[in-house]
Amino acid sequence: MLRYIKHNLTGIDGVDIYPMISLLLFVIFFLVMFLYVARMKKSRIEELSALPLEEDVEPEQEIVKTN
């Protein structure tokens, strides 16, 4: 299966740059996310960690049909 894909990609000029761009985007994304979380205030982290445990969830509002 890979040989069919590899055969098609060999005819494209500059195709060898795409894996490098993908890796670079992957690394940049996770580096930015790591820095964002590392610089986050402790109070914000505690607020976000308590979200799944909060019980004061508002009930869903019913949609009123008009005729």
PDBQT receptor file of N, H, CA, C and O in Angstrom, charges set to zero:
ATOM      1  N   MET A   1       0.829  -1.195   0.000  1.00  0.00    +0.000 N 
ATOM      2  CA  MET A   1       0.000   0.000   0.000  1.00  0.00    +0.000 C 
ATOM      3  C   MET A   1       0.871   1.256   0.000  1.00  0.00    +0.000 C 
ATOM      4  O   MET A   1       0.590   2.205  -0.732  1.00  0.00    +0.000 OA
ATOM      5  N   LEU A   2       1.903   1.264   0.800  1.00  0.00    +0.000 N 
ATOM      6  H   LEU A   2       2.131   0.492   1.394  1.00  0.00    +0.000 HD
ATOM      7  CA  LEU A   2       2.764   2.431   0.893  1.00  0.00    +0.000 C 
ATOM      8  C   LEU A   2       3.509   2.690  -0.414  1.00  0.00    +0.000 C 
ATOM      9  O   LEU A   2       3.790   3.841  -0.750  1.00  0.00    +0.000 OA
ATOM     10  N   ARG A   3       3.827   1.637  -1.147  1.00  0.00    +0.000 N 
ATOM     11  H   ARG A   3       3.599   0.702  -0.874  1.00  0.00    +0.000 HD
ATOM     12  CA  ARG A   3       4.571   1.836  -2.390  1.00  0.00    +0.000 C 
ATOM     13  C   ARG A   3       3.752   2.591  -3.432  1.00  0.00    +0.000 C 
ATOM     14  O   ARG A   3       4.313   3.307  -4.262  1.00  0.00    +0.000 OA
ATOM     15  N   TYR A   4       2.419   2.436  -3.396  1.00  0.00    +0.000 N 
ATOM     16  H   TYR A   4       1.963   1.855  -2.722  1.00  0.00    +0.000 HD
ATOM     17  CA  TYR A   4       1.573   3.183  -4.331  1.00  0.00    +0.000 C 
ATOM     18  C   TYR A   4       1.571   4.665  -3.988  1.00  0.00    +0.000 C 
ATOM     19  O   TYR A   4       1.635   5.518  -4.874  1.00  0.00    +0.000 OA
ATOM     20  N   ILE A   5       1.497   4.958  -2.719  1.00  0.00    +0.000 N 
ATOM     21  H   ILE A   5       1.445   4.265  -2.000  1.00  0.00    +0.000 HD
ATOM     22  CA  ILE A   5       1.521   6.348  -2.281  1.00  0.00    +0.000 C 
ATOM     23  C   ILE A   5       2.893   6.944  -2.544  1.00  0.00    +0.000 C 
ATOM     24  O   ILE A   5       2.998   8.058  -3.056  1.00  0.00    +0.000 OA
ATOM     25  N   LYS A   6       3.937   6.217  -2.199  1.00  0.00    +0.000 N 
ATOM     26  H   LYS A   6       3.851   5.312  -1.783  1.00  0.00    +0.000 HD
ATOM     27  CA  LYS A   6       5.302   6.699  -2.374  1.00  0.00    +0.000 C 
ATOM     28  C   LYS A   6       5.591   6.959  -3.853  1.00  0.00    +0.000 C 
ATOM     29  O   LYS A   6       6.252   7.940  -4.195  1.00  0.00    +0.000 OA
ATOM     30  N   HIS A   7       5.102   6.095  -4.716  1.00  0.00    +0.000 N 
ATOM     31  H   HIS A   7       4.565   5.298  -4.438  1.00  0.00    +0.000 HD
ATOM     32  CA  HIS A   7       5.306   6.255  -6.156  1.00  0.00    +0.000 C 
ATOM     33  C   HIS A   7       4.655   7.546  -6.655  1.00  0.00    +0.000 C 
ATOM     34  O   HIS A   7       5.240   8.257  -7.473  1.00  0.00    +0.000 OA
ATOM     35  N   ASN A   8       3.456   7.852  -6.172  1.00  0.00    +0.000 N 
ATOM     36  H   ASN A   8       2.981   7.274  -5.508  1.00  0.00    +0.000 HD
ATOM     37  CA  ASN A   8       2.762   9.064  -6.606  1.00  0.00    +0.000 C 
ATOM     38  C   ASN A   8       3.440  10.325  -6.079  1.00  0.00    +0.000 C 
ATOM     39  O   ASN A   8       3.449  11.354  -6.756  1.00  0.00    +0.000 OA
ATOM     40  N   LEU A   9       4.002  10.252  -4.887  1.00  0.00    +0.000 N 
ATOM     41  H   LEU A   9       3.995   9.416  -4.338  1.00  0.00    +0.000 HD
ATOM     42  CA  LEU A   9       4.608  11.424  -4.286  1.00  0.00    +0.000 C 
ATOM     43  C   LEU A   9       5.984  11.743  -4.852  1.00  0.00    +0.000 C 
ATOM     44  O   LEU A   9       6.455  12.871  -4.711  1.00  0.00    +0.000 OA
ATOM     45  N   THR A  10       6.636  10.784  -5.487  1.00  0.00    +0.000 N 
ATOM     46  H   THR A  10       6.254   9.867  -5.602  1.00  0.00    +0.000 HD
ATOM     47  CA  THR A  10       7.978  11.044  -6.016  1.00  0.00    +0.000 C 
ATOM     48  C   THR A  10       7.953  12.011  -7.204  1.00  0.00    +0.000 C 
ATOM     49  O   THR A  10       8.973  12.624  -7.516  1.00  0.00    +0.000 OA
ATOM     50  N   GLY A  11       6.832  12.151  -7.850  1.00  0.00    +0.000 N 
ATOM     51  H   GLY A  11       6.003  11.653  -7.596  1.00  0.00    +0.000 HD
ATOM     52  CA  GLY A  11       6.734  13.047  -9.002  1.00  0.00    +0.000 C 
ATOM     53  C   GLY A  11       6.485  14.498  -8.629  1.00  0.00    +0.000 C 
ATOM     54  O   GLY A  11       6.503  15.367  -9.501  1.00  0.00    +0.000 OA
ATOM     55  N   ILE A  12       6.256  14.778  -7.362  1.00  0.00    +0.000 N 
ATOM     56  H   ILE A  12       6.242  14.072  -6.653  1.00  0.00    +0.000 HD
ATOM     57  CA  ILE A  12       5.957  16.143  -6.928  1.00  0.00    +0.000 C 
ATOM     58  C   ILE A  12       7.244  16.808  -6.461  1.00  0.00    +0.000 C 
ATOM     59  O   ILE A  12       7.947  16.275  -5.603  1.00  0.00    +0.000 OA
ATOM     60  N   ASP A  13       7.549  17.961  -7.022  1.00  0.00    +0.000 N 
ATOM     61  H   ASP A  13       6.978  18.394  -7.719  1.00  0.00    +0.000 HD
ATOM     62  CA  ASP A  13       8.742  18.705  -6.598  1.00  0.00    +0.000 C 
ATOM     63  C   ASP A  13       8.518  19.327  -5.226  1.00  0.00    +0.000 C 
ATOM     64  O   ASP A  13       7.469  19.920  -4.976  1.00  0.00    +0.000 OA
ATOM     65  N   GLY A  14       9.482  19.197  -4.352  1.00  0.00    +0.000 N 
ATOM     66  H   GLY A  14      10.334  18.715  -4.555  1.00  0.00    +0.000 HD
ATOM     67  CA  GLY A  14       9.421  19.818  -3.035  1.00  0.00    +0.000 C 
ATOM     68  C   GLY A  14       8.519  19.119  -2.050  1.00  0.00    +0.000 C 
ATOM     69  O   GLY A  14       8.153  19.712  -1.035  1.00  0.00    +0.000 OA
ATOM     70  N   VAL A  15       8.145  17.876  -2.311  1.00  0.00    +0.000 N 
ATOM     71  H   VAL A  15       8.443  17.395  -3.136  1.00  0.00    +0.000 HD
ATOM     72  CA  VAL A  15       7.246  17.159  -1.419  1.00  0.00    +0.000 C 
ATOM     73  C   VAL A  15       7.939  16.791  -0.106  1.00  0.00    +0.000 C 
ATOM     74  O   VAL A  15       7.268  16.527   0.891  1.00  0.00    +0.000 OA
ATOM     75  N   ASP A  16       9.259  16.769  -0.096  1.00  0.00    +0.000 N 
ATOM     76  H   ASP A  16       9.804  16.983  -0.906  1.00  0.00    +0.000 HD
ATOM     77  CA  ASP A  16       9.979  16.374   1.110  1.00  0.00    +0.000 C 
ATOM     78  C   ASP A  16       9.905  17.424   2.215  1.00  0.00    +0.000 C 
ATOM     79  O   ASP A  16      10.323  17.144   3.339  1.00  0.00    +0.000 OA
ATOM     80  N   ILE A  17       9.395  18.606   1.940  1.00  0.00    +0.000 N 
ATOM     81  H   ILE A  17       9.055  18.833   1.027  1.00  0.00    +0.000 HD
ATOM     82  CA  ILE A  17       9.285  19.651   2.952  1.00  0.00    +0.000 C 
ATOM     83  C   ILE A  17       8.037  19.482   3.815  1.00  0.00    +0.000 C 
ATOM     84  O   ILE A  17       8.006  19.976   4.942  1.00  0.00    +0.000 OA
ATOM     85  N   TYR A  18       7.015  18.802   3.320  1.00  0.00    +0.000 N 
ATOM     86  H   TYR A  18       7.039  18.401   2.405  1.00  0.00    +0.000 HD
ATOM     87  CA  TYR A  18       5.756  18.667   4.055  1.00  0.00    +0.000 C 
ATOM     88  C   TYR A  18       5.890  17.927   5.385  1.00  0.00    +0.000 C 
ATOM     89  O   TYR A  18       5.294  18.364   6.369  1.00  0.00    +0.000 OA
ATOM     90  N   PRO A  19       6.642  16.833   5.461  1.00  0.00    +0.000 N 
ATOM     91  CA  PRO A  19       6.812  16.209   6.789  1.00  0.00    +0.000 C 
ATOM     92  C   PRO A  19       7.513  17.130   7.783  1.00  0.00    +0.000 C 
ATOM     93  O   PRO A  19       7.197  17.109   8.973  1.00  0.00    +0.000 OA
ATOM     94  N   MET A  20       8.444  17.923   7.319  1.00  0.00    +0.000 N 
ATOM     95  H   MET A  20       8.701  17.941   6.352  1.00  0.00    +0.000 HD
ATOM     96  CA  MET A  20       9.139  18.848   8.215  1.00  0.00    +0.000 C 
ATOM     97  C   MET A  20       8.197  19.949   8.697  1.00  0.00    +0.000 C 
ATOM     98  O   MET A  20       8.247  20.345   9.862  1.00  0.00    +0.000 OA
ATOM     99  N   ILE A  21       7.346  20.438   7.811  1.00  0.00    +0.000 N 
ATOM    100  H   ILE A  21       7.305  20.116   6.865  1.00  0.00    +0.000 HD
ATOM    101  CA  ILE A  21       6.370  21.457   8.204  1.00  0.00    +0.000 C 
ATOM    102  C   ILE A  21       5.389  20.878   9.215  1.00  0.00    +0.000 C 
ATOM    103  O   ILE A  21       5.038  21.546  10.187  1.00  0.00    +0.000 OA
ATOM    104  N   SER A  22       4.949  19.657   9.002  1.00  0.00    +0.000 N 
ATOM    105  H   SER A  22       5.234  19.114   8.212  1.00  0.00    +0.000 HD
ATOM    106  CA  SER A  22       4.016  19.011   9.924  1.00  0.00    +0.000 C 
ATOM    107  C   SER A  22       4.646  18.835  11.299  1.00  0.00    +0.000 C 
ATOM    108  O   SER A  22       4.009  19.114  12.315  1.00  0.00    +0.000 OA
ATOM    109  N   LEU A  23       5.876  18.380  11.338  1.00  0.00    +0.000 N 
ATOM    110  H   LEU A  23       6.394  18.153  10.513  1.00  0.00    +0.000 HD
ATOM    111  CA  LEU A  23       6.569  18.210  12.613  1.00  0.00    +0.000 C 
ATOM    112  C   LEU A  23       6.762  19.549  13.310  1.00  0.00    +0.000 C 
ATOM    113  O   LEU A  23       6.585  19.651  14.524  1.00  0.00    +0.000 OA
ATOM    114  N   LEU A  24       7.119  20.561  12.558  1.00  0.00    +0.000 N 
ATOM    115  H   LEU A  24       7.262  20.478  11.572  1.00  0.00    +0.000 HD
ATOM    116  CA  LEU A  24       7.318  21.884  13.130  1.00  0.00    +0.000 C 
ATOM    117  C   LEU A  24       6.018  22.432  13.726  1.00  0.00    +0.000 C 
ATOM    118  O   LEU A  24       6.028  22.976  14.831  1.00  0.00    +0.000 OA
ATOM    119  N   LEU A  25       4.909  22.294  13.011  1.00  0.00    +0.000 N 
ATOM    120  H   LEU A  25       4.901  21.852  12.114  1.00  0.00    +0.000 HD
ATOM    121  CA  LEU A  25       3.620  22.741  13.529  1.00  0.00    +0.000 C 
ATOM    122  C   LEU A  25       3.227  21.975  14.784  1.00  0.00    +0.000 C 
ATOM    123  O   LEU A  25       2.712  22.565  15.734  1.00  0.00    +0.000 OA
ATOM    124  N   PHE A  26       3.463  20.681  14.797  1.00  0.00    +0.000 N 
ATOM    125  H   PHE A  26       3.881  20.202  14.025  1.00  0.00    +0.000 HD
ATOM    126  CA  PHE A  26       3.163  19.837  15.948  1.00  0.00    +0.000 C 
ATOM    127  C   PHE A  26       3.951  20.301  17.169  1.00  0.00    +0.000 C 
ATOM    128  O   PHE A  26       3.381  20.462  18.248  1.00  0.00    +0.000 OA
ATOM    129  N   VAL A  27       5.242  20.515  17.012  1.00  0.00    +0.000 N 
ATOM    130  H   VAL A  27       5.706  20.384  16.136  1.00  0.00    +0.000 HD
ATOM    131  CA  VAL A  27       6.100  20.928  18.123  1.00  0.00    +0.000 C 
ATOM    132  C   VAL A  27       5.724  22.328  18.601  1.00  0.00    +0.000 C 
ATOM    133  O   VAL A  27       5.663  22.565  19.807  1.00  0.00    +0.000 OA
ATOM    134  N   ILE A  28       5.475  23.248  17.692  1.00  0.00    +0.000 N 
ATOM    135  H   ILE A  28       5.524  23.055  16.712  1.00  0.00    +0.000 HD
ATOM    136  CA  ILE A  28       5.106  24.617  18.067  1.00  0.00    +0.000 C 
ATOM    137  C   ILE A  28       3.790  24.631  18.837  1.00  0.00    +0.000 C 
ATOM    138  O   ILE A  28       3.667  25.331  19.842  1.00  0.00    +0.000 OA
ATOM    139  N   PHE A  29       2.810  23.866  18.374  1.00  0.00    +0.000 N 
ATOM    140  H   PHE A  29       2.910  23.297  17.558  1.00  0.00    +0.000 HD
ATOM    141  CA  PHE A  29       1.515  23.820  19.050  1.00  0.00    +0.000 C 
ATOM    142  C   PHE A  29       1.668  23.355  20.494  1.00  0.00    +0.000 C 
ATOM    143  O   PHE A  29       1.154  24.002  21.407  1.00  0.00    +0.000 OA
ATOM    144  N   PHE A  30       2.370  22.237  20.714  1.00  0.00    +0.000 N 
ATOM    145  H   PHE A  30       2.787  21.711  19.973  1.00  0.00    +0.000 HD
ATOM    146  CA  PHE A  30       2.502  21.720  22.065  1.00  0.00    +0.000 C 
ATOM    147  C   PHE A  30       3.424  22.579  22.922  1.00  0.00    +0.000 C 
ATOM    148  O   PHE A  30       3.252  22.620  24.141  1.00  0.00    +0.000 OA
ATOM    149  N   LEU A  31       4.382  23.256  22.336  1.00  0.00    +0.000 N 
ATOM    150  H   LEU A  31       4.521  23.223  21.346  1.00  0.00    +0.000 HD
ATOM    151  CA  LEU A  31       5.220  24.177  23.082  1.00  0.00    +0.000 C 
ATOM    152  C   LEU A  31       4.405  25.380  23.560  1.00  0.00    +0.000 C 
ATOM    153  O   LEU A  31       4.532  25.804  24.709  1.00  0.00    +0.000 OA
ATOM    154  N   VAL A  32       3.573  25.924  22.679  1.00  0.00    +0.000 N 
ATOM    155  H   VAL A  32       3.470  25.579  21.746  1.00  0.00    +0.000 HD
ATOM    156  CA  VAL A  32       2.708  27.045  23.049  1.00  0.00    +0.000 C 
ATOM    157  C   VAL A  32       1.723  26.621  24.140  1.00  0.00    +0.000 C 
ATOM    158  O   VAL A  32       1.501  27.368  25.093  1.00  0.00    +0.000 OA
ATOM    159  N   MET A  33       1.130  25.433  24.011  1.00  0.00    +0.000 N 
ATOM    160  H   MET A  33       1.310  24.826  23.237  1.00  0.00    +0.000 HD
ATOM    161  CA  MET A  33       0.195  24.955  25.026  1.00  0.00    +0.000 C 
ATOM    162  C   MET A  33       0.907  24.750  26.368  1.00  0.00    +0.000 C 
ATOM    163  O   MET A  33       0.351  25.079  27.416  1.00  0.00    +0.000 OA
ATOM    164  N   PHE A  34       2.120  24.216  26.343  1.00  0.00    +0.000 N 
ATOM    165  H   PHE A  34       2.571  23.949  25.491  1.00  0.00    +0.000 HD
ATOM    166  CA  PHE A  34       2.880  24.018  27.572  1.00  0.00    +0.000 C 
ATOM    167  C   PHE A  34       3.181  25.359  28.235  1.00  0.00    +0.000 C 
ATOM    168  O   PHE A  34       3.024  25.491  29.449  1.00  0.00    +0.000 OA
ATOM    169  N   LEU A  35       3.604  26.342  27.468  1.00  0.00    +0.000 N 
ATOM    170  H   LEU A  35       3.731  26.234  26.482  1.00  0.00    +0.000 HD
ATOM    171  CA  LEU A  35       3.901  27.656  28.031  1.00  0.00    +0.000 C 
ATOM    172  C   LEU A  35       2.640  28.323  28.575  1.00  0.00    +0.000 C 
ATOM    173  O   LEU A  35       2.685  28.986  29.611  1.00  0.00    +0.000 OA
ATOM    174  N   TYR A  36       1.530  28.150  27.887  1.00  0.00    +0.000 N 
ATOM    175  H   TYR A  36       1.493  27.611  27.045  1.00  0.00    +0.000 HD
ATOM    176  CA  TYR A  36       0.258  28.719  28.348  1.00  0.00    +0.000 C 
ATOM    177  C   TYR A  36      -0.131  28.135  29.702  1.00  0.00    +0.000 C 
ATOM    178  O   TYR A  36      -0.520  28.870  30.609  1.00  0.00    +0.000 OA
ATOM    179  N   VAL A  37      -0.028  26.832  29.836  1.00  0.00    +0.000 N 
ATOM    180  H   VAL A  37       0.287  26.234  29.099  1.00  0.00    +0.000 HD
ATOM    181  CA  VAL A  37      -0.402  26.175  31.087  1.00  0.00    +0.000 C 
ATOM    182  C   VAL A  37       0.617  26.487  32.181  1.00  0.00    +0.000 C 
ATOM    183  O   VAL A  37       0.241  26.675  33.338  1.00  0.00    +0.000 OA
ATOM    184  N   ALA A  38       1.885  26.544  31.834  1.00  0.00    +0.000 N 
ATOM    185  H   ALA A  38       2.191  26.391  30.895  1.00  0.00    +0.000 HD
ATOM    186  CA  ALA A  38       2.923  26.821  32.829  1.00  0.00    +0.000 C 
ATOM    187  C   ALA A  38       2.796  28.234  33.396  1.00  0.00    +0.000 C 
ATOM    188  O   ALA A  38       3.127  28.461  34.560  1.00  0.00    +0.000 OA
ATOM    189  N   ARG A  39       2.328  29.176  32.600  1.00  0.00    +0.000 N 
ATOM    190  H   ARG A  39       2.060  28.992  31.654  1.00  0.00    +0.000 HD
ATOM    191  CA  ARG A  39       2.211  30.562  33.045  1.00  0.00    +0.000 C 
ATOM    192  C   ARG A  39       0.841  30.882  33.643  1.00  0.00    +0.000 C 
ATOM    193  O   ARG A  39       0.613  32.001  34.103  1.00  0.00    +0.000 OA
ATOM    194  N   MET A  40      -0.070  29.908  33.640  1.00  0.00    +0.000 N 
ATOM    195  H   MET A  40       0.115  28.999  33.266  1.00  0.00    +0.000 HD
ATOM    196  CA  MET A  40      -1.422  30.134  34.143  1.00  0.00    +0.000 C 
ATOM    197  C   MET A  40      -1.383  30.358  35.659  1.00  0.00    +0.000 C 
ATOM    198  O   MET A  40      -0.603  29.727  36.371  1.00  0.00    +0.000 OA
ATOM    199  N   LYS A  41      -2.234  31.261  36.134  1.00  0.00    +0.000 N 
ATOM    200  H   LYS A  41      -2.869  31.774  35.555  1.00  0.00    +0.000 HD
ATOM    201  CA  LYS A  41      -2.303  31.546  37.571  1.00  0.00    +0.000 C 
ATOM    202  C   LYS A  41      -2.882  30.351  38.320  1.00  0.00    +0.000 C 
ATOM    203  O   LYS A  41      -3.732  29.625  37.806  1.00  0.00    +0.000 OA
ATOM    204  N   LYS A  42      -2.407  30.166  39.534  1.00  0.00    +0.000 N 
ATOM    205  H   LYS A  42      -1.715  30.756  39.952  1.00  0.00    +0.000 HD
ATOM    206  CA  LYS A  42      -2.848  29.026  40.345  1.00  0.00    +0.000 C 
ATOM    207  C   LYS A  42      -4.352  29.114  40.636  1.00  0.00    +0.000 C 
ATOM    208  O   LYS A  42      -5.026  28.086  40.691  1.00  0.00    +0.000 OA
ATOM    209  N   SER A  43      -4.874  30.307  40.820  1.00  0.00    +0.000 N 
ATOM    210  H   SER A  43      -4.326  31.142  40.775  1.00  0.00    +0.000 HD
ATOM    211  CA  SER A  43      -6.303  30.450  41.096  1.00  0.00    +0.000 C 
ATOM    212  C   SER A  43      -7.136  30.002  39.893  1.00  0.00    +0.000 C 
ATOM    213  O   SER A  43      -8.202  29.410  40.063  1.00  0.00    +0.000 OA
ATOM    214  N   ARG A  44      -6.658  30.281  38.689  1.00  0.00    +0.000 N 
ATOM    215  H   ARG A  44      -5.792  30.762  38.551  1.00  0.00    +0.000 HD
ATOM    216  CA  ARG A  44      -7.373  29.852  37.471  1.00  0.00    +0.000 C 
ATOM    217  C   ARG A  44      -7.337  28.334  37.327  1.00  0.00    +0.000 C 
ATOM    218  O   ARG A  44      -8.317  27.722  36.903  1.00  0.00    +0.000 OA
ATOM    219  N   ILE A  45      -6.211  27.734  37.680  1.00  0.00    +0.000 N 
ATOM    220  H   ILE A  45      -5.414  28.231  38.024  1.00  0.00    +0.000 HD
ATOM    221  CA  ILE A  45      -6.087  26.274  37.609  1.00  0.00    +0.000 C 
ATOM    222  C   ILE A  45      -7.054  25.622  38.590  1.00  0.00    +0.000 C 
ATOM    223  O   ILE A  45      -7.711  24.636  38.257  1.00  0.00    +0.000 OA
ATOM    224  N   GLU A  46      -7.141  26.177  39.805  1.00  0.00    +0.000 N 
ATOM    225  H   GLU A  46      -6.607  26.978  40.075  1.00  0.00    +0.000 HD
ATOM    226  CA  GLU A  46      -8.075  25.624  40.796  1.00  0.00    +0.000 C 
ATOM    227  C   GLU A  46      -9.516  25.800  40.353  1.00  0.00    +0.000 C 
ATOM    228  O   GLU A  46     -10.346  24.918  40.572  1.00  0.00    +0.000 OA
ATOM    229  N   GLU A  47      -9.820  26.931  39.733  1.00  0.00    +0.000 N 
ATOM    230  H   GLU A  47      -9.146  27.647  39.555  1.00  0.00    +0.000 HD
ATOM    231  CA  GLU A  47     -11.177  27.173  39.223  1.00  0.00    +0.000 C 
ATOM    232  C   GLU A  47     -11.535  26.160  38.134  1.00  0.00    +0.000 C 
ATOM    233  O   GLU A  47     -12.632  25.600  38.140  1.00  0.00    +0.000 OA
ATOM    234  N   LEU A  48     -10.621  25.930  37.212  1.00  0.00    +0.000 N 
ATOM    235  H   LEU A  48      -9.731  26.385  37.207  1.00  0.00    +0.000 HD
ATOM    236  CA  LEU A  48     -10.880  24.979  36.127  1.00  0.00    +0.000 C 
ATOM    237  C   LEU A  48     -10.937  23.545  36.629  1.00  0.00    +0.000 C 
ATOM    238  O   LEU A  48     -11.696  22.738  36.092  1.00  0.00    +0.000 OA
ATOM    239  N   SER A  49     -10.151  23.211  37.645  1.00  0.00    +0.000 N 
ATOM    240  H   SER A  49      -9.534  23.867  38.080  1.00  0.00    +0.000 HD
ATOM    241  CA  SER A  49     -10.158  21.838  38.155  1.00  0.00    +0.000 C 
ATOM    242  C   SER A  49     -11.446  21.524  38.904  1.00  0.00    +0.000 C 
ATOM    243  O   SER A  49     -11.818  20.357  39.027  1.00  0.00    +0.000 OA
ATOM    244  N   ALA A  50     -12.135  22.551  39.407  1.00  0.00    +0.000 N 
ATOM    245  H   ALA A  50     -11.834  23.499  39.307  1.00  0.00    +0.000 HD
ATOM    246  CA  ALA A  50     -13.380  22.334  40.141  1.00  0.00    +0.000 C 
ATOM    247  C   ALA A  50     -14.604  22.312  39.236  1.00  0.00    +0.000 C 
ATOM    248  O   ALA A  50     -15.695  21.976  39.699  1.00  0.00    +0.000 OA
ATOM    249  N   LEU A  51     -14.460  22.654  37.976  1.00  0.00    +0.000 N 
ATOM    250  H   LEU A  51     -13.575  22.927  37.600  1.00  0.00    +0.000 HD
ATOM    251  CA  LEU A  51     -15.614  22.723  37.074  1.00  0.00    +0.000 C 
ATOM    252  C   LEU A  51     -16.418  21.416  36.989  1.00  0.00    +0.000 C 
ATOM    253  O   LEU A  51     -17.644  21.464  37.086  1.00  0.00    +0.000 OA
ATOM    254  N   PRO A  52     -15.785  20.270  36.814  1.00  0.00    +0.000 N 
ATOM    255  CA  PRO A  52     -16.594  19.052  36.688  1.00  0.00    +0.000 C 
ATOM    256  C   PRO A  52     -17.340  18.686  37.970  1.00  0.00    +0.000 C 
ATOM    257  O   PRO A  52     -18.264  17.874  37.926  1.00  0.00    +0.000 OA
ATOM    258  N   LEU A  53     -16.965  19.260  39.099  1.00  0.00    +0.000 N 
ATOM    259  H   LEU A  53     -16.215  19.920  39.135  1.00  0.00    +0.000 HD
ATOM    260  CA  LEU A  53     -17.562  18.891  40.377  1.00  0.00    +0.000 C 
ATOM    261  C   LEU A  53     -18.641  19.846  40.844  1.00  0.00    +0.000 C 
ATOM    262  O   LEU A  53     -19.306  19.573  41.843  1.00  0.00    +0.000 OA
ATOM    263  N   GLU A  54     -18.833  20.951  40.158  1.00  0.00    +0.000 N 
ATOM    264  H   GLU A  54     -18.292  21.173  39.347  1.00  0.00    +0.000 HD
ATOM    265  CA  GLU A  54     -19.836  21.920  40.573  1.00  0.00    +0.000 C 
ATOM    266  C   GLU A  54     -21.236  21.353  40.375  1.00  0.00    +0.000 C 
ATOM    267  O   GLU A  54     -21.512  20.676  39.385  1.00  0.00    +0.000 OA
ATOM    268  N   GLU A  55     -22.122  21.644  41.343  1.00  0.00    +0.000 N 
ATOM    269  H   GLU A  55     -21.897  22.194  42.147  1.00  0.00    +0.000 HD
ATOM    270  CA  GLU A  55     -23.484  21.114  41.281  1.00  0.00    +0.000 C 
ATOM    271  C   GLU A  55     -24.526  22.173  40.967  1.00  0.00    +0.000 C 
ATOM    272  O   GLU A  55     -25.703  21.840  40.834  1.00  0.00    +0.000 OA
ATOM    273  N   ASP A  56     -24.146  23.413  40.845  1.00  0.00    +0.000 N 
ATOM    274  H   ASP A  56     -23.189  23.683  40.953  1.00  0.00    +0.000 HD
ATOM    275  CA  ASP A  56     -25.110  24.474  40.598  1.00  0.00    +0.000 C 
ATOM    276  C   ASP A  56     -25.349  24.684  39.099  1.00  0.00    +0.000 C 
ATOM    277  O   ASP A  56     -25.317  25.811  38.605  1.00  0.00    +0.000 OA
ATOM    278  N   VAL A  57     -25.583  23.599  38.403  1.00  0.00    +0.000 N 
ATOM    279  H   VAL A  57     -25.608  22.684  38.805  1.00  0.00    +0.000 HD
ATOM    280  CA  VAL A  57     -25.844  23.656  36.964  1.00  0.00    +0.000 C 
ATOM    281  C   VAL A  57     -27.296  24.055  36.750  1.00  0.00    +0.000 C 
ATOM    282  O   VAL A  57     -28.203  23.495  37.366  1.00  0.00    +0.000 OA
ATOM    283  N   GLU A  58     -27.505  25.020  35.878  1.00  0.00    +0.000 N 
ATOM    284  H   GLU A  58     -26.768  25.474  35.378  1.00  0.00    +0.000 HD
ATOM    285  CA  GLU A  58     -28.858  25.473  35.588  1.00  0.00    +0.000 C 
ATOM    286  C   GLU A  58     -29.573  24.443  34.723  1.00  0.00    +0.000 C 
ATOM    287  O   GLU A  58     -28.970  23.878  33.810  1.00  0.00    +0.000 OA
ATOM    288  N   PRO A  59     -30.856  24.191  35.001  1.00  0.00    +0.000 N 
ATOM    289  CA  PRO A  59     -31.598  23.253  34.158  1.00  0.00    +0.000 C 
ATOM    290  C   PRO A  59     -31.779  23.822  32.754  1.00  0.00    +0.000 C 
ATOM    291  O   PRO A  59     -31.837  25.036  32.559  1.00  0.00    +0.000 OA
ATOM    292  N   GLU A  60     -31.865  22.933  31.802  1.00  0.00    +0.000 N 
ATOM    293  H   GLU A  60     -31.818  21.947  31.961  1.00  0.00    +0.000 HD
ATOM    294  CA  GLU A  60     -32.046  23.374  30.429  1.00  0.00    +0.000 C 
ATOM    295  C   GLU A  60     -33.409  24.023  30.260  1.00  0.00    +0.000 C 
ATOM    296  O   GLU A  60     -34.409  23.556  30.804  1.00  0.00    +0.000 OA
ATOM    297  N   GLN A  61     -33.432  25.093  29.506  1.00  0.00    +0.000 N 
ATOM    298  H   GLN A  61     -32.620  25.472  29.063  1.00  0.00    +0.000 HD
ATOM    299  CA  GLN A  61     -34.691  25.784  29.267  1.00  0.00    +0.000 C 
ATOM    300  C   GLN A  61     -35.460  25.065  28.166  1.00  0.00    +0.000 C 
ATOM    301  O   GLN A  61     -34.895  24.631  27.162  1.00  0.00    +0.000 OA
ATOM    302  N   GLU A  62     -36.763  24.955  28.387  1.00  0.00    +0.000 N 
ATOM    303  H   GLU A  62     -37.222  25.308  29.203  1.00  0.00    +0.000 HD
ATOM    304  CA  GLU A  62     -37.593  24.303  27.387  1.00  0.00    +0.000 C 
ATOM    305  C   GLU A  62     -37.895  25.276  26.253  1.00  0.00    +0.000 C 
ATOM    306  O   GLU A  62     -38.091  26.471  26.477  1.00  0.00    +0.000 OA
ATOM    307  N   ILE A  63     -37.930  24.758  25.063  1.00  0.00    +0.000 N 
ATOM    308  H   ILE A  63     -37.771  23.788  24.881  1.00  0.00    +0.000 HD
ATOM    309  CA  ILE A  63     -38.258  25.575  23.897  1.00  0.00    +0.000 C 
ATOM    310  C   ILE A  63     -39.770  25.646  23.784  1.00  0.00    +0.000 C 
ATOM    311  O   ILE A  63     -40.453  24.623  23.734  1.00  0.00    +0.000 OA
ATOM    312  N   VAL A  64     -40.278  26.861  23.745  1.00  0.00    +0.000 N 
ATOM    313  H   VAL A  64     -39.723  27.692  23.786  1.00  0.00    +0.000 HD
ATOM    314  CA  VAL A  64     -41.723  27.067  23.640  1.00  0.00    +0.000 C 
ATOM    315  C   VAL A  64     -42.095  27.160  22.188  1.00  0.00    +0.000 C 
ATOM    316  O   VAL A  64     -41.578  28.001  21.453  1.00  0.00    +0.000 OA
ATOM    317  N   LYS A  65     -43.004  26.282  21.771  1.00  0.00    +0.000 N 
ATOM    318  H   LYS A  65     -43.423  25.598  22.368  1.00  0.00    +0.000 HD
ATOM    319  CA  LYS A  65     -43.467  26.300  20.392  1.00  0.00    +0.000 C 
ATOM    320  C   LYS A  65     -44.624  27.264  20.249  1.00  0.00    +0.000 C 
ATOM    321  O   LYS A  65     -45.553  27.261  21.057  1.00  0.00    +0.000 OA
ATOM    322  N   THR A  66     -44.566  28.081  19.225  1.00  0.00    +0.000 N 
ATOM    323  H   THR A  66     -43.812  28.083  18.568  1.00  0.00    +0.000 HD
ATOM    324  CA  THR A  66     -45.668  29.000  18.957  1.00  0.00    +0.000 C 
ATOM    325  C   THR A  66     -46.399  28.532  17.713  1.00  0.00    +0.000 C 
ATOM    326  O   THR A  66     -45.782  28.173  16.710  1.00  0.00    +0.000 OA
ATOM    327  N   ASN A  67     -47.705  28.541  17.790  1.00  0.00    +0.000 N 
ATOM    328  H   ASN A  67     -48.207  28.833  18.604  1.00  0.00    +0.000 HD
ATOM    329  CA  ASN A  67     -48.527  28.118  16.650  1.00  0.00    +0.000 C 
ATOM    330  C   ASN A  67     -49.146  29.294  15.985  1.00  0.00    +0.000 C 
ATOM    331  O   ASN A  67     -49.873  29.137  15.005  1.00  0.00    +0.000 OA
TER     332      ASN A  67
